């Protein structure tokens, strides 16, 4: 029998749905594909943001993303079960979107933003303690602290990335880590397409509410090339979040978390090709430290799981 995701006790709360078969390797392949697609979508929105603004980009992302998911699943399995948690997760993800869109609007480099947000898997390690009941020993605590030191190397106090946008991105990374944990929890009751659909649906009303704060920089229906970019943004986001939700439903958070680092590669590629952005030495050095810390955390998680299985076998 597949292991029931932690966070929903059997016989309590909403009715549990039959779980997708647990397959870590397949989950890894799915999430790597999702991060590739989302990186391309991020490059598209960073290019379009100076023409439309933060709120309008969120609205278009939500509209096209919802449509893409609905068509991909033929409008099946979109009815939510745990609507309060789903709504809270979707609203928090909108906060993450605002943080990144505002940073990119203010010309924060794409690759550097991914380097800062690389702290998300480390934050997920910490959040898994109260939310999923996972145990973290002193080795993983140490590597997590080393990882955050790597973030400081990236930001280099007093350097060109030591900006208020960097602090906002760190807060966004913390929020992103929380939404990743909740994706695993929601997988016990809601389908991957439900989780992804309502996440993007939330972007439409939130974007409308933010219009007075981030007014449109042009007509709501911009030039055709910008419309194509926004359409790709929404559809790619819909496809990517569908992949994310499915991956977290079939594989443990700790196994998938390190693959968030693949966005660093794609961020560097797209940043160079579109904006001629070349990562600074401290960005590369700090990102290496953060990645090493995250991979060590994964190693310790695998060791702990083997020890738990061995103890259970002896019992």
Order of alpha helices (4+ residues) and beta strands (2+ residues): alpha-alpha-alpha-alpha-alpha-alpha-alpha-alpha-alpha-alpha-alpha-alpha
